């Protein structure tokens, strides 16, 4: 409700014949202050903008996570093996059934490098050696528990993994050297402890 205040003034009126005093009354209305102050309104506007920004960022994050999940589901399962710092990581696919040659992917080589090498071995020979090496590692209970990864390229077997002792590292290398078709072994197994 509006505030109303009365103002009273006394005015002396002089005329040539008389002098008289008059009282003037005036009602003054002050409108009621309703609504929100400018500071409160600015705070509300800033709050709404901040809330909208948070919601937009949340939605964008959810979309990115959904896209990442979709991409991950479309790619075939791969095992990424980390090599020592001086070499780039090697990506090795899981061994294929014996009826199909096992693909071996190594970063940094031309696409045709695995089909035929200068030593005369072709990819089907490497596939047979890879299958034999994988079988040797999985059938021996002492080797199977170590989690060693082996890749074959032109008869050369590269061993990657971590073992607890030098004796285990040497045991793995001796076992792989005994596999038919293995020409050399690059033992990159690390010893922890």
Secondary structure, 3 states (H helix, E strand, C coil): CCEEEEEEEEEEEECCCCEEEEEEEEEEEECCCCCCCHHHHHHHHHHHHHHHHHHHHHHHHHHHHHHHHHHHHHCCCCEEECCCCCCCCEEECCCCCCCCCCCCCCCCCCCCCCCECCCCCEHHHHHHHHHHHHHHHHHCHHHHCCCCEEEEECCEEEEECEECCHHHHHHHHHHHHCCCCCCEEEECCEECC
